[in-house]
């Protein structure tokens, strides 16, 4: 019914940038507003999964360094990450909660190291 596939992770130096992509598919996304409801979470080793960003809302830890561009494609939601810090290293997950059900992708790994 819902498939979320994240790509774009990798190794980047502190201060660098990455753009993550979430390819969203399934019958849910024929519903008006579904793409806008997709958001991003992350989980670092030994830590709980935490909210990162959704359209017009960002975690304080990422502030204005991360953005979800308005010009997302029809089936892909992006997360643009600038000025990356070591503490941003984590597995990043695409997510949507709809009608009381939460759907997750498998994630993409982001490593920030010099």
C-alpha positions in Angstrom: 0.0 0.0 0.0 2.8 2.4 0.9 6.4 2.2 0.0 9.0 4.7 1.1 12.6 4.4 -0.3 15.3 6.7 1.0 18.5 7.4 -1.0 21.3 9.9 -0.9 23.1 9.1 2.3 26.9 8.8 2.4 30.0 10.2 4.0 30.5 13.9 4.2 32.9 16.2 6.0 31.7 18.6 8.7 30.4 21.7 7.1 29.4 19.8 4.0 26.0 19.2 2.4 23.8 16.3 1.3 20.4 15.9 -0.3 18.4 13.0 0.8 15.5 11.7 -1.4 12.4 9.8 -0.4 10.6 8.0 -3.2 7.0 7.6 -2.1 4.6 5.3 -3.9 1.4 3.4 -3.2 -2.3 4.1 -3.3 -2.2 6.4 -0.3 -0.3 9.0 -2.4 -3.2 9.5 -4.7 -4.8 11.2 -1.7 -4.6 15.0 -1.7 -2.1 16.2 0.9 -0.3 12.8 1.3 3.0 14.0 -0.1 3.0 17.1 2.1 2.5 14.8 5.1 5.8 12.9 4.5 8.4 13.8 7.1 11.9 12.8 8.2 13.3 11.2 11.3 16.8 10.0 12.2 18.3 7.6 14.7 21.9 7.6 15.8 23.5 4.5 17.4 22.4 4.1 21.0 19.8 6.9 20.7 16.1 7.0 20.2 14.6 7.9 16.8 13.9 11.6 16.7 11.9 13.9 14.5 14.0 16.0 12.0 11.7 17.8 9.6 8.4 18.1 7.9 7.1 20.8 5.7 7.3 24.1 7.6 8.5 22.5 10.8 12.1 21.6 11.8 13.7 20.2 14.9 15.6 22.9 16.9 18.8 20.8 16.5 18.7 21.3 12.7 17.2 24.8 12.6 17.6 26.4 9.2 20.4 24.1 8.2 17.9 21.6 6.8 15.1 22.3 4.4 12.4 20.4 2.6 12.3 22.2 -0.8 9.0 23.4 -2.0 9.8 22.1 -5.5 9.6 18.4 -4.6 8.9 16.2 -7.6 5.5 14.6 -7.8 6.6 11.4 -6.2 9.8 12.3 -4.3 10.3 14.3 -1.1 13.7 15.7 -0.5 15.7 16.8 2.5 18.4 19.3 1.9 21.0 19.3 4.6 23.6 22.0 4.8 26.4 22.8 7.2 26.4 19.3 8.5 27.8 18.6 12.0 29.3 15.4 13.5 26.2 15.2 15.6 24.0 14.9 12.5 25.4 11.5 11.7 22.6 9.0 11.9 20.3 6.7 9.8 17.7 8.9 8.3 14.2 7.6 7.7 11.3 8.8 5.6 7.9 8.5 7.4 4.2 9.2 7.0 1.5 8.8 9.6 -2.0 8.5 8.0 -5.3 7.3 9.4 -3.6 6.1 12.6 -1.0 4.0 10.8 2.7 4.9 10.6 4.8 3.9 7.6 8.6 3.9 7.5 11.3 3.4 4.9 14.4 1.4 5.6 16.5 4.5 6.0 19.7 5.8 4.5 23.0 6.2 6.4 24.6 9.6 6.9 28.1 9.8 8.2 29.8 13.1 9.1 33.5 12.8 9.6 36.7 14.5 8.6 
